[in-house]
Amino acid sequence: MNISAIPPSVPRTNSQKRAFCVALQKDNTPIRIDSDSPSEFTYILKDANIAWINFVVDDIGSDGEAVATSLGFSQNLVYNLLAGYHSNYEDRDVELGIMIPAVSTHNLDVNIHPLIILIKKGLVLTIHEKAITRLVRLSRYADTFMKKIKINIPWQDKLTLLLWRIIDENNAKNFDHLREIEEQADDLVKDLMDPMTPRDRLGPNIYKMKHALILYLDSLWATLDVIHTLRYGDAEILTDNNKLLERISALATDVTSQISISEHMSEVLASGLEVLQSIYNNQLQILNNRLALLATWLAIIGTAVLVPNTLATVFGIPSIAEHLEWNIVALILAVSTIVSALGAYWFVKAKGLLPKKVE
């Protein structure tokens, strides 16, 4: 175990241990402990004004409960929080449990992981799985943030300030993933603009984009629900200071703006799909018109050939053929071909059966 005072100018990060604890002592000096066992933090918590512990686990469902109970939280608190859909909130007067979504993306594969935040007097505990990277920036500068918390304010205010900063950091990381989705959407638009893009590739990509936006919007709405509950839930363990509560409201405003951006992206994508469908429909209509035009001309040609073919059959009868000269037969066949072709064309055009040529 390594215990040391951390100068504000030298932020420390931990790449080996599963957990760290940053605590503000009564003399306003921050200390940090990096460890793999939550039991090593307990004696530091006794003399701390406020402490933040971040614990990374392999499986939050099986390991999260053990970590929470070892640090003095109630049994089944983590289990009850994980029963929620992307987010949850449980107020037990002397302790508070929150689950908010932590988004991770790879291309258009969006995954939503739980970030557990447990709060009691003097302690904020965050638990998440190692599959996601969370609260890295805050962990580097946690000592500086802790020193800015005034010693003489109520302990509820201290917890609220730290909670606000943790949620803000998580939201910022989630918002970063929206930028990744936007980049993928730009690539999809390029494919939509290219008429040579195979349709069997466009369909799955469009579905993935819509699905990614839906999952991301789910996470934002879940986050917004928790923030509203924090703002108006009147939990005993949190502050009643209106200025601090306004910071919580600012978080809700940020999330709402991200929801608007995501919904706008969805509308733009839907508009693009409508345009694409219109293009395909127009191309199909052009093809149908061309086929109809071809069929009409084939009918005219067939009619033009039918009449002279019939006459030729008649002229082929020996009793008739012996009385006709070959040049007369040829003239009759040529004239009948021209007349039948013109007659068929006139009839089709007069009846409006001749399709217009569409480019």
Buried (B, 14 or more C-beta within 10 A) or exposed (E): EEEEEBEEEEBBEBEEBBBBBBBBBEEEEBBBBBBEEBEBBEEBBEEBBBBBBBBBBEEBEEBBBEBBBBBBBBEBBBEBBBEBEBBBBBBBEEBBBBBBBBBBBEEBEBBBBBBBBBBBEBBBBBBBBEEBEBBEEBBEEBBBBBBEBEEEBEEBBBBBBBBBBBBBBBBEBBBEBBEBBEEBBEEBBEBBEEEEBEEEEBEEBBEBBBEBBEBBBBBBBBBBBBBBBBBEEEBEBBBEBEEBBEBBBEBBEBBEEBBEBBEEBBEEBEEBBEEBEEEEEEEEEEEEBBEBBEEBBEEBEEBBEBBBBEBEEEBEEEEEEEEEEEEEBEEBBEEBBEEBBEBBBEEBEEEEEBBEEEE
